[in-house]
């Protein structure tokens, strides 16, 4: 039942190789190898985060994932001008265009075709994270009103480990 539940919830880092571990680095691989060689069975921790590549119409999702909720909302539409939310793969916002106190257009680079497009959406939500949102604001030269834009930027580090022991450690 756990295997089926993990499949339904799109858990990554489980027994299958369709969705690799969420955290995967050479340092982690060396640590896991050293632990296993030392007789301690170790593997990446399964997480309910879908890490399968977005391709052939597949969009990664998972338990209470924002993308999953968006897909179920009925608000996703083809990128053709209809009202709703459109998802476009391999695209990056490169510049915001301002008129007065409003953002009126967004330049987007289609990385597959190496071609830029100017979009004029009704609403723009800046949600690229601490680094990318700051980069976009500064590149678009919207930072002239504040000396703090680009300073005091921090990102969250994610470190996790879980150990399963047959019996408690003794000191």
N, C-alpha and C positions, 0 to 999 in steps of 0.2 A: 504494500500500500504506500510506503514511503517513496518508492521509485515512481509510482504513478503520480503521487502528489507533487513531487519535484518536477516531473515532466509538465504537469498542468500549470504549475507556477513559474515555469521557465527558469529553474535554478541553474546557475552556472558553477562549474567546478566539481560536478558530481562524477558519476562513473562514465558517462558518455563523453565523447570528444566534440560534440556539435557545439556546445557552449563552453569555451575554455574558462579557466578561473578568472574571477574579476581582477584579482591582483596577480600579476605574473611578471617576474623580473629575473634577470640572471642571478642576483643575490639570493632571491627566494629559492630558486632552483638549486643553488649550491648548498643552502642551509638544509633543504629537504633531503638532498642526496646524502649529506653528512649525517643527518639524523638517522636515515634509513640504513646507511652503512654501519652506524653504531648500534644497530639493533632496535631503534625506536621507530616504529611505523609512523610515518608522517606523510601528509598530502595536503594540497590546498584546501581551504575551508569552502564548502559549498555555500553560495550566497544566492538569495532570491533576486538576482540581477541578471538579465538576459544579455549575454555577451556575444550571441551569434551575430555574424556579420549581416548588415542590412544589404540585401541583394535579391534580385529576381522577385521583387514585390514583397519580400519579408521585411518587416520592421520589428526590431527588438522590443520586447515588452517583458513584463514580469508582474509579480504580486504587488498590487497598489502602485504601479508605475505610472507616472504622469502620461507617458505615451499611450499606455494601455487604456487609461481613462479617457484620453482624447479620442482614441479610435472608437470607443464605445459611445461617445457623446452624440454622434450623428452630425457633428459640425465640420468634419473633414470633407473637403471637396477637391475636385481636380483643380489644378492651377490654370484657371481659364477666366478669371474675372468674376465668377459667381461669389456671393457672400459666403463666408466661412473661413476655415483655416486650411491652408494648403501646406503640405510637407514636401520639401524638395531636397533630394540627396545630393551630396557633393557640391554644395553651394555655400558661399560665405559672404556675409555683409561686409563691404569694404569701405563704404562712406555713407554718412547721413547728410542730407541737404536741408538747410534751415531757411525759412522765410519768417521774419519777425520772431515770435516766440514758439513757433511750431516746426516740427520736422515734417516736411512735405514730400520727401522722396528718399529712397534707399537705393544705393548702387549695390548690386549683387553680382558676384563673379561665379559663373557656372564653370567649375573646375574640369568637368568632362569635356567641354567644348572650348575652354579657355576664352570665354566670351562674357562681357559684362552686360548687365541689363539694369535699367532704371525703373524701379517700381514706385508707384504713387499710391500707397495704401491709405485707408481711412485712419487706421490706428497703427502706431509703432510701439512695440514693447521691447525695451532694452534689457535683455536677460542673458547676456553672454558670459556671465561670471565676472569675477573681480579683474582678471587680466584682460580678457577680450573686450569687455564693455569699456574699460579704460582706454584700450588701444583704439577702438572705434571712435570714441569721443575725441581723443587727441588728434587722430588722423583727420577727422572731419573738422578740426579746428573749432570745436564747440567748447573748449576749455578756457576761453578767454575771460569768462566771468568768475573764475575761481582759481586761486593760486594752489589749491590743494589737489586738483585733479592730477592723477598720476603719482601722487605721493601717498605714503601710508597704506599702500596696497599690500594685502596679505592674502594668502590662500590657505586652505585647510589641508593639513596632511592627514592621510588615512593610513593608519597602521593597525593591523589586527592579527592576532594569533590565538589559536585555540589548541589546547592539548587535552587529550583523553587518556587518562591513566587507568590501569587495571586496579591499582590500589593507591591510597594517598601517599604522598612523599613524606619521608621521615627526615627530621632535621638532625 
